[in-house]
Amino acid sequence: MRPPLSSRPFAPIVALALIAACALTGCSASGSVPKGVQGTPGGSGVRDPLFPRLGNGGYDVQHYALTLDYEPRTGRLTGTAEITARATADLSAFNLDLHALRADRVTVDGLGSAANQAGDELTVRPRKDVARGKTFRTVVRYSGNPRTITDSDGSEEGWLRTADGALAVGEPAGSMAWFPGNHHPSDKATYAVTATVPEGLDVISNGELAGETTRAGRTTFRWKSARPMASYLATLAIGAYDTKTSRTPTGLPVITAVDPSVADDSAALLAEIPKVMQWSTRRFGPYPYSSIGAIVVPDGEVGYALETQNRPVFPAEHFQLDILVHEIAHHWYGNSVTPADWRDMWLNEGFATYAEWLWAEDFDGVPAQQNYEKAFEDESNWEFPPADPPSPARISSSPVYGRGAMVLHKLRQEVGDETFDKILKGWPAEHRHGNASTKDFTAYAEKTVGHRLDDLWRIWLYGEDRPARA
C-alpha cells in the first residue's frame, strides 16, 4: 500500500471566488445562493485518523462514469467525470478531490454550478440546494497534464507516464491525479471507464471490457466494473500490451495484459492464475468478482505490486508466485472487505501475508508456524502495533504485514484450525463489498469463537512490546 500526501489546506468559498468560477461554469454571474436554502457545506475530508483531509463528507458516491482522452506524446488528459451520488446531508456545497488538473466546467443536475479549486480540493456550490437523501448527478469536465504523486515514504503513485503511455495506480491517494471524486476507501462505487488513445495502443482497466472501436486513427475502450470499488483500487494502463482472455476451469474470465518486453518471462506464472484462484476459493470462500487477471509492466514503471481490483499490477521484478498469491488474496481481504479507514490496513496486509504462509503450508510443506517464528524474530515487525500505525508513512511498514499475519496465526492457535477456517471464510462473507474496521473484526472473531479474546488482542494487536516467547 502507498502512503499519501500531506494534509491539504481547506478551501473556503468566498464571494470573489464564486464570481470568478461562474465565468467558467455558467452559473449566475452574481454567484448568489437561491432563497430558502437550508443546506450546509459538506466537509472537506472525512477525518481519517491518518489522512484527515482525504475524502469528503455529505454524500455517498454510487457510480463514476469517466470519459477520458489521452495523448501520450504530450501527456495531456481531457476528461469528463459523471458522478452519481446520494446526499447524506442537506448540502449547499460539497467537495471533490482533484490533484493538479483544471476543472473547466461543473454542472449539478444539469445546471451550471460555481466551482473553486484550492490545492487538491474542488469545492462545488450547486445552483440549487441538494436535499438529504436525494440522488444527484455532478458532471466535471477537466483537463491538464496529470502528475505523479510522491508519497511520504518516497514511493510514487497517481499518474505514471511510461515510454508509450501511462499507468495509473492510486493507493492511498493517487486516483485523484486522474479523476475527481470522493477519494477515501469508505466511499465505494461502481465504475464505467471509457478511454480514447492513439490507434495501436491498448487501455486496460478494472472489470470487464464492454467494447472497443477505432475511428480516425484513435481507439476507444469501454470498461465496466459492476461491483463496488474503493477509488484507490482503480487502475488505468495505457500502452502497447500483449492482451489475452482465457477462463479458469469454473468459467471465470482471466484477463491479462503484459508489456511485450516481459511477456516471455511472465508466461509461466500467468498460467498459474487458475490454480491460485482454485486454491483461494477453497481457502477463503466464493470469489467476490466476475473476472481476475494481471497487468505486468517493465521494471522501473512502478516500484511495487498493487492489488488493483480484478487486475493486480506487477512490475516484472515483483511478478513472483508468493506475491501473486498475496495480491489475489486481497480480493477477499481489502478489495471486497475494505478498511473503514487507513488505520485498519493490517486487515488487508496481515490477511494477504498470511495467505502466503498458508500457500507455503499447502504446497511447499512449510508450516505456517515456521514463517511465524521467522516473523517473530524480525525486529522490524515490532516497531509499532499493527492496528495503530503512527503516521501516514508507516501504513506500508513491516508490522502491518508481518505482525498482522502473526495476529492471525495466534488466533489460529487459540481457536483451532476448524474455527479459524470459519473465520477466514466468514469474515469476507459478512462484509462482502462493504467496509469494516479492526473493532468489527475482533467482534466477529469473538462471536464466531463464542468467547472474548482480550489477551490476544492486547498483546498481539495493540501491544507495544514483543512478548518474551513466541
C-alpha positions as CSV (number, residue, x, y, z in Angstrom):
1,M,0.0,0.0,0.0
2,R,1.1,3.5,-0.7
3,P,1.4,6.3,1.9
4,P,-0.3,9.6,1.0
5,L,0.1,13.2,0.5
6,S,0.4,15.6,3.5
7,S,-2.8,17.2,4.6
8,R,-4.2,19.8,2.2
9,P,-5.4,23.3,3.1
10,F,-9.1,23.7,3.4
11,A,-10.5,25.8,0.6
12,P,-13.0,28.4,1.9
13,I,-15.6,29.7,-0.6
14,V,-15.7,33.4,-0.8
15,A,-17.8,35.6,-3.0
16,L,-15.0,36.7,-5.3
17,A,-14.1,33.0,-5.9
18,L,-17.7,32.2,-6.8
19,I,-17.9,35.1,-9.2
20,A,-14.7,34.0,-11.0
21,A,-15.9,30.4,-11.1
22,C,-19.2,31.4,-12.6
23,A,-17.4,32.8,-15.6
24,L,-16.2,29.2,-16.3
25,T,-19.1,27.2,-15.2
26,G,-22.1,29.1,-16.5
27,C,-23.8,29.8,-13.2
28,S,-25.4,33.2,-12.4
29,A,-22.8,35.9,-12.6
30,S,-23.6,37.1,-9.1
31,G,-22.8,33.7,-7.6
32,S,-25.9,34.2,-5.4
33,V,-27.5,31.4,-3.5
34,P,-31.2,30.6,-4.1
35,K,-33.6,31.9,-1.5
36,G,-34.7,29.4,1.1
37,V,-31.5,27.2,1.1
38,Q,-31.2,25.3,4.3
39,G,-28.2,23.2,3.5
40,T,-24.7,23.4,4.8
41,P,-21.4,22.7,3.0
42,G,-20.2,19.1,3.1
43,G,-16.8,18.6,4.9
44,S,-13.5,18.6,3.1
45,G,-12.0,15.4,4.5
46,V,-13.7,12.6,6.4
47,R,-11.4,13.0,9.4
48,D,-9.5,9.8,8.8
49,P,-7.1,9.2,11.7
50,L,-4.1,9.2,9.4
51,F,-5.4,11.3,6.5
52,P,-7.9,13.8,7.9
53,R,-8.2,15.8,4.7
54,L,-8.7,12.8,2.4
55,G,-12.2,12.1,1.1
56,N,-15.2,14.4,1.6
57,G,-18.4,14.5,3.7
58,G,-22.0,15.0,3.0
59,Y,-22.6,12.5,0.2
60,D,-22.1,8.9,-0.9
61,V,-21.0,8.2,-4.5
62,Q,-22.9,5.4,-6.2
63,H,-21.3,5.4,-9.6
64,Y,-18.5,7.0,-11.6
65,A,-18.7,7.3,-15.4
66,L,-15.4,8.5,-16.6
67,T,-14.8,9.5,-20.3
68,L,-11.1,10.1,-21.0
69,D,-9.0,11.1,-23.9
70,Y,-5.2,10.8,-23.6
71,E,-2.4,11.9,-25.9
72,P,0.8,10.1,-24.8
73,R,3.0,12.4,-27.0
74,T,2.1,15.5,-24.9
75,G,0.9,13.8,-21.7
76,R,-2.4,15.7,-21.9
77,L,-5.5,14.2,-20.5
78,T,-9.0,15.5,-21.2
79,G,-11.8,14.0,-19.1
80,T,-15.4,14.2,-18.1
81,A,-16.4,12.6,-14.8
82,E,-20.1,12.0,-14.3
83,I,-20.6,11.3,-10.6
84,T,-23.9,9.9,-9.3
85,A,-24.2,10.3,-5.6
86,R,-26.7,10.3,-2.7
87,A,-26.7,13.2,-0.3
88,T,-26.3,12.2,3.3
89,A,-27.0,15.7,4.5
90,D,-28.7,18.8,3.2
91,L,-26.0,20.3,1.0
92,S,-25.4,23.9,0.0
93,A,-21.9,22.9,-1.2
94,F,-19.6,19.8,-1.4
95,N,-16.0,18.9,-2.2
96,L,-14.3,16.6,-4.6
97,D,-10.6,15.6,-4.5
98,L,-8.7,16.6,-7.7
99,H,-4.9,16.9,-8.0
100,A,-3.2,19.2,-10.5
101,L,-5.9,19.1,-13.1
102,R,-8.1,22.0,-14.1
103,A,-11.9,21.8,-13.7
104,D,-13.2,23.6,-16.8
105,R,-16.9,23.3,-16.2
106,V,-19.1,21.8,-13.5
107,T,-22.8,21.1,-13.5
108,V,-25.1,19.6,-10.9
109,D,-28.3,18.0,-12.2
110,G,-27.7,19.8,-15.5
111,L,-27.3,23.3,-14.1
112,G,-24.0,25.2,-14.3
113,S,-22.5,25.4,-10.8
114,A,-19.9,27.5,-9.1
115,A,-16.6,25.7,-8.6
116,N,-13.5,26.8,-6.8
117,Q,-10.1,25.0,-6.7
118,A,-7.6,25.3,-4.0
119,G,-4.9,22.7,-3.5
120,D,-6.4,19.3,-4.0
121,E,-9.9,20.5,-3.2
122,L,-12.6,21.2,-5.8
123,T,-15.5,22.9,-4.0
124,V,-18.8,22.8,-5.8
125,R,-21.7,25.0,-4.9
126,P,-24.9,23.8,-6.8
127,R,-27.3,26.4,-8.0
128,K,-30.0,24.6,-6.0
129,D,-29.6,23.1,-2.6
130,V,-29.3,19.3,-2.6
131,A,-31.7,17.7,-0.1
132,R,-30.6,14.9,2.2
133,G,-31.5,11.5,0.7
134,K,-31.6,12.9,-2.9
135,T,-29.6,11.2,-5.7
136,F,-27.9,13.9,-7.7
137,R,-25.5,13.9,-10.7
138,T,-22.4,16.0,-10.9
139,V,-20.5,16.4,-14.2
140,V,-17.0,17.7,-14.1
141,R,-15.2,18.5,-17.4
142,Y,-11.5,18.7,-16.7
143,S,-8.1,18.8,-18.4
144,G,-4.4,19.1,-18.0
145,N,-1.2,17.0,-17.6
146,P,-1.7,14.5,-14.8
147,R,1.1,14.4,-12.3
148,T,2.9,11.7,-10.3
149,I,2.5,12.0,-6.6
150,T,5.5,11.2,-4.4
151,D,4.4,9.8,-1.0
152,S,6.0,10.4,2.3
153,D,8.0,7.1,2.1
154,G,9.4,8.1,-1.3
155,S,7.2,5.8,-3.4
156,E,5.3,7.1,-6.4
157,E,1.7,6.8,-7.3
158,G,-1.0,8.6,-9.2
159,W,-0.3,9.1,-12.9
160,L,3.0,7.5,-14.0
161,R,4.0,8.3,-17.6
162,T,5.6,5.4,-19.5
163,A,7.5,5.2,-22.7
164,D,4.4,4.7,-24.8
165,G,1.5,5.6,-22.5
166,A,0.8,5.8,-18.8
167,L,0.0,3.7,-15.7
168,A,-2.5,5.0,-13.0
169,V,-2.2,3.5,-9.5
170,G,-3.9,5.0,-6.5
171,E,-3.0,3.7,-3.1
172,P,-3.7,5.6,-0.9
173,A,-4.4,9.0,-2.7
174,G,-3.2,8.7,-6.3
175,S,-6.6,8.3,-8.0
176,M,-7.3,12.0,-7.6
177,A,-4.5,12.6,-10.1
178,W,-6.7,11.4,-12.9
179,F,-10.3,11.9,-11.9
180,P,-12.3,14.0,-9.4
181,G,-14.1,12.1,-6.7
182,N,-14.5,11.1,-3.1
183,H,-11.1,9.5,-2.6
184,H,-11.4,7.7,0.7
185,P,-11.8,3.9,1.0
186,S,-15.1,4.3,2.9
187,D,-16.9,5.5,-0.2
188,K,-17.1,2.6,-2.7
189,A,-18.9,2.9,-6.0
190,T,-19.3,1.1,-9.4
191,Y,-17.3,2.4,-12.4
192,A,-17.6,2.8,-16.1
193,V,-14.3,3.9,-17.8
194,T,-14.3,5.0,-21.4
195,A,-10.8,5.9,-22.7
196,T,-9.6,7.0,-26.1
197,V,-6.0,6.7,-27.2
198,P,-4.0,6.6,-30.4
199,E,-4.7,3.6,-32.6
200,G,-2.2,0.8,-31.8
201,L,-2.3,1.3,-28.1
202,D,-4.4,-0.6,-25.5
203,V,-6.3,0.5,-22.5
204,I,-6.7,-1.9,-19.6
205,S,-8.8,-1.0,-16.6
206,N,-10.9,-2.8,-13.9
207,G,-13.9,-5.0,-14.5
208,E,-14.6,-6.3,-18.0
209,L,-14.2,-4.9,-21.5
210,A,-17.6,-3.8,-22.8
211,G,-16.5,-2.6,-26.2
212,E,-13.7,-1.3,-28.5
213,T,-14.0,0.9,-31.6
214,T,-11.5,2.6,-33.8
215,R,-12.2,5.8,-35.8
216,A,-9.9,8.4,-37.4
217,G,-6.7,6.9,-36.0
218,R,-7.9,6.7,-32.4
219,T,-9.3,3.7,-30.5
220,T,-11.9,3.9,-27.7
221,F,-12.0,1.2,-25.0
222,R,-15.0,0.8,-22.6
223,W,-14.5,-0.9,-19.3
224,K,-17.3,-1.6,-16.7
225,S,-16.9,-2.6,-13.0
226,A,-20.3,-3.7,-11.7
227,R,-19.1,-4.4,-8.2
228,P,-18.3,-1.6,-5.7
229,M,-14.7,-0.5,-5.7
230,A,-12.7,1.9,-3.5
231,S,-11.1,4.5,-5.7
232,Y,-7.6,3.6,-4.6
233,L,-8.1,0.2,-6.4
234,A,-9.0,1.8,-9.7
235,T,-6.3,1.5,-12.4
236,L,-5.7,2.5,-16.0
237,A,-2.9,1.1,-18.1
238,I,-2.2,2.7,-21.5
239,G,0.3,1.2,-23.9
240,A,1.1,-1.5,-26.4
241,Y,0.3,-4.6,-24.4
242,D,0.0,-8.3,-25.2
243,T,-3.5,-8.9,-24.0
244,K,-5.2,-12.3,-23.6
245,T,-8.5,-13.6,-22.2
246,S,-8.9,-17.1,-21.0
247,R,-11.0,-18.9,-18.4
248,T,-10.5,-20.9,-15.3
249,P,-12.0,-24.4,-15.1
250,T,-15.0,-22.9,-13.4
251,G,-15.5,-20.4,-16.2
252,L,-14.2,-17.3,-14.6
253,P,-12.6,-14.9,-17.2
254,V,-8.9,-14.3,-16.8
255,I,-7.9,-11.1,-18.5
256,T,-4.2,-10.4,-18.7
257,A,-2.1,-7.6,-20.2
258,V,1.7,-7.8,-20.4
259,D,4.3,-5.5,-21.8
260,P,5.9,-7.3,-24.8
261,S,9.3,-6.8,-23.3
262,V,8.5,-9.0,-20.3
263,A,5.9,-11.3,-21.9
264,D,8.1,-14.4,-22.3
265,D,9.4,-14.2,-18.7
266,S,5.8,-13.8,-17.4
267,A,4.1,-16.5,-19.3
268,A,4.7,-19.4,-16.9
269,L,3.4,-17.6,-13.9
270,L,0.4,-16.1,-15.7
271,A,-0.6,-19.7,-16.4
272,E,-0.7,-20.3,-12.6
273,I,-3.6,-17.9,-12.1
274,P,-6.3,-20.6,-12.4
275,K,-4.5,-22.7,-9.8
276,V,-4.2,-19.8,-7.4
277,M,-7.8,-18.9,-7.9
278,Q,-8.9,-22.5,-7.2
279,W,-6.9,-22.6,-4.0
280,S,-8.0,-19.2,-2.9
281,T,-11.7,-20.0,-3.4
282,R,-11.3,-23.2,-1.3
283,R,-9.5,-21.3,1.4
284,F,-11.4,-18.0,1.5
285,G,-14.8,-18.7,0.1
286,P,-16.6,-17.7,-3.1
287,Y,-14.7,-15.2,-5.3
288,P,-16.4,-11.7,-5.0
289,Y,-15.9,-10.6,-8.6
290,S,-16.7,-11.5,-12.2
291,S,-13.1,-11.7,-13.6
292,I,-9.5,-11.9,-12.5
293,G,-6.2,-11.3,-14.3
294,A,-3.0,-9.3,-14.1
295,I,-1.1,-6.3,-15.6
296,V,2.6,-6.9,-15.9
297,V,4.9,-3.9,-16.7
298,P,8.6,-3.5,-17.1
299,D,10.8,-2.7,-14.1
300,G,11.0,1.0,-13.5
301,E,7.4,1.9,-14.4
302,V,6.2,1.3,-10.8
303,G,8.1,0.2,-7.8
304,Y,5.7,-2.2,-6.2
305,A,2.9,-4.7,-6.8
306,L,-0.6,-3.4,-6.1
307,E,-4.0,-5.3,-5.7
308,T,-5.9,-3.1,-8.2
309,Q,-9.4,-4.7,-8.4
310,N,-9.8,-7.6,-10.8
311,R,-6.4,-6.9,-12.3
312,P,-3.4,-6.6,-9.9
313,V,-0.4,-4.6,-11.2
314,F,3.0,-6.1,-11.1
315,P,6.4,-4.8,-12.1
316,A,8.3,-7.7,-13.7
317,E,10.8,-7.9,-10.7
318,H,7.8,-8.4,-8.3
319,F,5.9,-10.9,-10.5
320,Q,6.6,-13.9,-8.3
321,L,4.3,-16.7,-7.1
322,D,4.2,-15.6,-3.4
323,I,3.4,-12.0,-4.5
324,L,0.7,-13.3,-6.9
325,V,-0.9,-15.2,-4.1
326,H,-0.7,-12.1,-1.9
327,E,-2.3,-9.8,-4.4
328,I,-5.1,-12.2,-5.4
329,A,-5.9,-12.8,-1.7
330,H,-6.5,-9.1,-1.4
331,H,-9.7,-9.5,-3.5
332,W,-11.2,-11.0,-0.4
333,Y,-9.3,-9.0,2.2
334,G,-9.1,-5.4,1.2
335,N,-10.9,-5.2,-2.1
336,S,-14.3,-6.8,-1.1
337,V,-13.9,-6.1,2.7
338,T,-12.3,-2.6,2.5
339,P,-10.9,-0.8,5.5
340,A,-13.2,1.7,7.2
341,D,-10.2,4.0,7.4
342,W,-6.5,3.8,6.7
343,R,-5.6,2.8,10.3
344,D,-7.1,-0.6,9.5
345,M,-4.6,-1.5,6.8
346,W,-3.4,-4.6,8.7
347,L,-6.8,-6.2,7.8
348,N,-5.6,-6.0,4.2
349,E,-1.9,-6.8,4.5
350,G,-2.0,-9.1,7.5
351,F,-4.5,-11.4,5.8
352,A,-2.7,-11.3,2.4
353,T,0.6,-12.1,4.1
354,Y,-1.0,-15.0,6.0
355,A,-2.3,-16.2,2.7
356,E,1.4,-16.6,1.6
357,W,2.0,-18.6,4.7
358,L,-1.0,-20.9,4.0
359,W,0.1,-21.4,0.4
360,A,3.6,-22.4,1.6
361,E,2.0,-24.8,4.1
362,D,-0.3,-26.4,1.5
363,F,2.1,-26.6,-1.4
364,D,5.7,-26.4,-0.2
365,G,5.5,-28.3,3.1
366,V,6.5,-25.3,5.1
367,P,4.2,-25.0,8.2
368,A,2.8,-21.5,8.9
369,Q,4.4,-21.9,12.3
370,Q,7.8,-21.7,10.7
371,N,7.0,-18.4,8.9
372,Y,5.5,-17.1,12.2
373,E,8.7,-17.9,14.1
374,K,10.8,-16.1,11.4
375,A,8.5,-13.1,11.6
376,F,8.6,-13.1,15.4
377,E,12.4,-12.8,15.3
378,D,12.3,-9.9,12.8
379,E,12.9,-6.7,14.8
380,S,11.2,-4.6,12.2
381,N,7.8,-6.3,12.9
382,W,7.9,-4.8,16.5
383,E,8.3,-1.1,15.6
384,F,4.6,-0.4,16.4
385,P,1.3,-2.3,16.9
386,P,-0.2,-3.3,13.6
387,A,-3.6,-1.8,14.5
388,D,-2.0,1.6,15.3
389,P,0.4,2.9,12.6
390,P,2.0,6.1,14.0
391,S,1.9,8.1,10.7
392,P,0.9,8.0,7.1
393,A,4.4,7.0,6.1
394,R,4.2,3.8,8.1
395,I,1.0,2.2,6.8
396,S,3.1,0.0,4.4
397,S,5.7,-0.8,7.1
398,S,6.6,-4.3,8.4
399,P,4.3,-4.5,11.4
400,V,1.2,-4.0,9.2
401,Y,2.3,-7.1,7.1
402,G,4.4,-9.4,9.3
403,R,2.9,-8.7,12.7
404,G,-0.5,-8.5,11.2
405,A,0.0,-12.1,10.0
406,M,1.2,-13.1,13.4
407,V,-2.0,-11.8,14.9
408,L,-3.9,-14.3,12.7
409,H,-1.5,-17.1,13.5
410,K,-2.0,-16.6,17.2
411,L,-5.8,-16.5,16.6
412,R,-5.5,-19.8,14.7
413,Q,-3.6,-21.4,17.6
414,E,-6.1,-20.1,20.1
415,V,-9.3,-21.3,18.3
416,G,-8.1,-24.3,16.3
417,D,-8.0,-24.9,12.6
418,E,-11.7,-25.7,12.1
419,T,-12.9,-22.5,13.7
420,F,-10.1,-20.5,12.1
421,D,-11.2,-21.7,8.7
422,K,-14.7,-20.5,9.5
423,I,-13.3,-17.1,10.3
424,L,-11.2,-17.0,7.1
425,K,-14.4,-17.6,5.0
426,G,-16.9,-15.9,7.2
427,W,-15.2,-12.5,7.6
428,P,-15.2,-11.6,3.9
429,A,-18.7,-13.1,3.5
430,E,-20.0,-11.0,6.5
431,H,-18.8,-7.7,4.9
432,R,-18.9,-8.6,1.2
433,H,-18.4,-5.4,-0.9
434,G,-18.5,-3.3,2.2
435,N,-16.2,-1.6,4.8
436,A,-15.1,-2.8,8.1
437,S,-12.8,-1.8,11.0
438,T,-10.5,-3.6,13.4
439,K,-13.2,-3.5,16.0
440,D,-15.6,-5.1,13.6
441,F,-13.0,-7.9,13.1
442,T,-12.3,-8.6,16.7
443,A,-16.0,-8.6,17.5
444,Y,-16.7,-11.0,14.6
445,A,-13.9,-13.4,15.7
446,E,-15.2,-13.4,19.3
447,K,-18.7,-14.0,18.1
448,T,-17.5,-17.0,15.9
449,V,-15.4,-18.4,18.8
450,G,-18.0,-17.8,21.4
451,H,-15.9,-16.0,24.0
452,R,-13.8,-12.9,24.4
453,L,-10.1,-12.8,23.3
454,D,-9.0,-9.8,25.2
455,D,-5.5,-11.1,26.0
456,L,-4.8,-12.0,22.4
457,W,-5.8,-8.5,21.1
458,R,-4.0,-6.7,23.9
459,I,-0.6,-8.5,23.4
460,W,-0.5,-9.1,19.6
461,L,-2.7,-6.5,18.1
462,Y,-2.2,-3.5,20.3
463,G,0.8,-4.4,22.4
464,E,3.9,-2.1,22.2
465,D,6.5,-4.7,23.2
466,R,7.5,-8.1,21.9
467,P,6.5,-10.9,24.2
468,A,9.3,-12.9,25.9
469,R,8.4,-16.0,24.0
470,A,6.8,-16.7,20.6
